[in-house]
Amino acid sequence: MAAVQMQGLVKRYGGRAVLDGVDLEVGRGSVCALLGPNGAGKTTAVRILATLVRSDGGRAEVAGIDVARDPRAVRRRIGLIGQQPAVDDVLGARENLVLFARLHHLGRRAAQARADELLAQVGLAGTGGQPVRTFSGGMRRRLDIAAGLVLAPEVLFLDEPTTGLDPAGRRDVWDAVRALVAGGTTVLLTTQYLEEAEQLADDVCVLDGGRVVARGTPRELTAAVGGDRLELVVADPARAREAAALAERVAGELPVLAPAGTGERVVVPVARRRGAVGAVVRALDEAGIAVDDLVLRPTTLDEAYLRITGADRARSEVPA
């Protein structure tokens, strides 16, 4: 059974469909990243799953429970970490967690024990008495995650968990998320950072205009828009077109020419044919075409995302 499931989910605001028939399934013990431009519907989807907003159509389940029919049961099985910090700066880390546990109706001793467990779980053991205002951004965000784990949720929703953090802080949060998943927690996260999705997600769902426009592993999405490419700089610019024609014949893909300093760069897609890199290099060598530089470069998730959402086309169409 899936940990999270959406079928034909619809949500409208002022007559505009923020979600327009979204289908999504997240397996238990996995990480699914929701990507999309601002206004794509990512946060709205999370808020519906977390029972904070009711949908206008379709169906959503979390941990096998319909979110509209039994929201209280869903809340007992989830954790939600929003974009804004939930912890108190004046209190210490342990005091914050004890407070959250008490709000969830744990007894005093149970709340104190749970606070100590959570501090250790997110890598903050030994900082319990330290005021949160002295924490780094990454430490504070890990404490936020700990606060969302008080009831040991089956499913944790993270809404842009590393926004505003420096690289070290982001790594801290990534480590905490990986530890949770290793313990069996299912994570659905929204993010604007493509690197974050590549680092954490087993599955990626791209929303645009309230609809799912792409779905798959990070590797599947990059392969779908071109996969790996061979970039080589031809020493003699006069032979660049000859090199491109030769590469096209060998690799079976249309290359692209681009200036590269004193030479000419030939970019050849090579993902769809096994052994294409070696074949191109051998063909160029046999033709006596000298190459100053050669690199095999994978398509990044950033590039795949821009192509999938059309942002790269929009960018190129903006007048200078």
N, C-alpha and C positions, 0 to 999 in steps of 0.2 A: 504493500500500500504506500502511496506517495505521502510525503510529509506535508506538502503544500500542493493544492490543485485549484486552478481557476478554469472555468468553462464559460466562454462567451460573456466575460465580465464587461459590464457597461456602467459608466458613471458620467453624468452630464452636470455641467454648471452653466446656468444661464443659457440653456439651449445648445451649448457646445459640448460635444462628446470628448471628454478627457481620456476616457477608456472606451474603446469602440470594438467590443467583441474580443477580448483578450483571452487566449488559452495558454496555460502554463502549468507544468508539472515539475515538482522538485523532489528528487529521491531522498530517502532518509539518510542521514549522516553525510550529506554532501553540501557543497557551497554553490549557490546559483547567484550570479551577478546580473542585476538589471541595469542595462545601459541605455542611454538615450539623451537627446538634447534637453535643455530646460523646457518644461511644459509637455514633455512626452508622456507623462502619466506615471512615472516611477513611484513617486511618493504617494500618490493617490492609491495605487495598487497596494502598497504596504499598509496604508491606513485602513483600507477595507479589510485586509487579512488580519490586522490587529484589532478589529472590531471598533475602531474609532469613527468610521464613516460607513454608512450603508450604501450598497451598490444600487443602481437603478435597473439592473438586469443581469442575467447570468447567474452563476453559482460559484461559490468559493468554499473550500474546505481546508482546515488546518488540523493536522494529526487525526484525520478521519472524521472531523466534526464540522458540520455546516456552520459557518460564521454568523449567518443571519438567524438560524433557528435556535442556536445555543451559544450565544456570545460569551456567557459567563464560563462555560466549560472550556472554551477556546482560551480565554484569558489565563486560566490556571495552567496552561500548557505552553505559553509563549513568553518570550522576553522581547522588549522593544527598546532600542537605543536610537533616539532621535538625533537630529543635527545639533541641537543645543544641549550643553552640559546639564545634567540633572543633579549633580552633587553640590553640596554646600561648601563654599570656600573656607568658611570660618572653622567648621568642624574638622576633626581628623578623619583619616580614611576609614579607620575601624568604626568610629562613631557614625559616619555616614551609612555604612553598611548595616550596622545594628539598627539604625533608624528605619531603613528600607525594610529590613526583616520584620521589625515590629509592626510596620504599616501593613505587612502581609500576614499579620496575626500569628507570628511565631512568638513563643514565650521568651522571657528575657535570656535564660541560659541557652536556649536553642538559637536565639538570634546572635548571641555573642560567639557561639561555636561556628555558626554558619559564616559570620563575618571573617573569622580567622581562616576558614576553609577557602573562601573566595579570594582573600588577599594572596594566599599561596597559589591559588589556581591561575591568577592573572599576573603572577610575578611581582607582587608588591609586598610579600612577607617582610616584616621588619620595619614597615613604614606606617603601621597602623595608627601611631600616636602623632604622626606628623601632620600639621595643618595642610589642607588641600591647596591653599593659596601658594604654598612653596613648591608644589609639584610642577614638573615639566608638562608640556602639552601631551606627550605620549603617555606619561604616568596618569594624568587626569583622565584621558580617554579610556585607559585600561580600567580605571576605577569606575567609570561610567558603565563599561561592559560588565564589570562585577556586579554593579547594582541591578542590571538587567537579568542576572543569573540567580537571584535570591531563591526563586522557586525551582531551580534546576530545570529550566524549560526544555521541552523537546525541540522547539523551533525558536531561533533567535532572529529577529529582524534588525538589521543595521542600516540606517538611513544615512548614507554618506559619512561613514565613521571616521575618516581621516581628513576631512576638509579643514584646511588651515594649519595642519601639522607640518613640521619640517620632516625631512627624510628619515631622521632617527626616530621621531615620534611615530611615523607611519609604520616603520619596521616593528616597533614595539606592539602596535595594534595588530599587525599581521601575525606576529608570533602568538599573541593571545587568541586570535581567531583559529589559527591552526591547532592550537592545543584543545580548544573546545570541540572542534570537528573530530579530532582524534579520540575524544571521549564520547562520541556518538551524537553530538548536537547537530541539527540541521540549521544551516545559515542561509538566509536570503538577504543579500545586501544590494543597495543602490550605490552607485559611485559615478563620479565624473572622471576618475583616474583609470585610464585604460591599463596602465601597468598593474594597478591593484587587481583588476579582473584577471589578468594573466597570472599573477602571483597566487591568487587564492581560489579562483573559481574552477569547479569541475565542469560547469555548464554556464553559458552566457546567453542571455535573452536581450535582444536589442528592440526597444520600443521607439516608435516615431509616429507622431500624429495619433497617439492613442491605440496603435496597432502593433502587433509583433511583426517586425520586418526581417528578422533573422534569428536563428537559434542554433546552438551547437557548442562544442568545446572551442576554446580559443584557437586551437590548431585547425579545426574544421572551418572556422570562419575565415581565417587567413588564407587557407587553401582555396576556399570558394571564390575569392577575389583575385586569385593569381598565384598564391603560394610563393615559393622561393624564386629568386631571380639572380642571374649571373650578370655582374657589372664588370665590364672590361674597358680599359682605356687604350685605344689604338695609337701607337706612336706616330704614325704618319696619317694626318687628318684626311689626306687625299684617298686613302684606302678604307676609310670608315664605312662607306656605303657598300663596298665589296665585302667587308667583314660582316656587316649586318645581313647582307643577302646570304652569305655562307652560313651564318648562325641560324637564320630562319629555315634554310633548307635542312640543316642537321637536326635542330631542336623542334621544328614543326610549329613554332610560335613566332608571332610578329614582333621583332625587336623595336626599340626606340633609340633614336640618336639624340645626344645632348652634348653641348660643349663641355670640355673638361680641361681647363688650363691651356697647355700647349698642344694637347691631343684632342681626341674625340671619344666620348663615352658611348658605348653600345650596351644597352640594357636588354637582356634576353630572359623571358620567362622560361623556367626549366622544371617546374614542379610536376608537370603532367607526363614526363617521359623519363624513364629510368636510364641512367648513364648519360644524360644529355650534356652534363658539364664536361666530362672527359671527352665526349665526341666533339664538342665545339672547340675545345682547346687543341685537340689533335688536328682538326680540319684547318684551323688558323695556322698552326705550325707548318703543316704540309703546303699551305698556300704561300708561306713566307711572309705572313703578316705579323709584324712585331707588336707585342703588347707590353705596355709600361706598367700596368697595374691590373689585377684581377681579384675579385672578391665575390663569394657566394653570400647573398644577403636575403634573409627571410623577410617576407612581408610581416610587418608588425600589426598588432591588434588595433593600434591607432589608425593605421592606414586602412585596414579593413573596415573599421567603424566609419571613417570619413566617406568611404565609397558606398557603404551600405545605406547611410543616411543621406547621401547626396551632398554632404557638406563640402567635399572637395570640389565638386562642380560649382556649387554656389560661390565658393571662394574665388575660383578662377573666373567667374562671370562678373565679379564686382569691378566696376570701372576704376582705373588707377587715378 
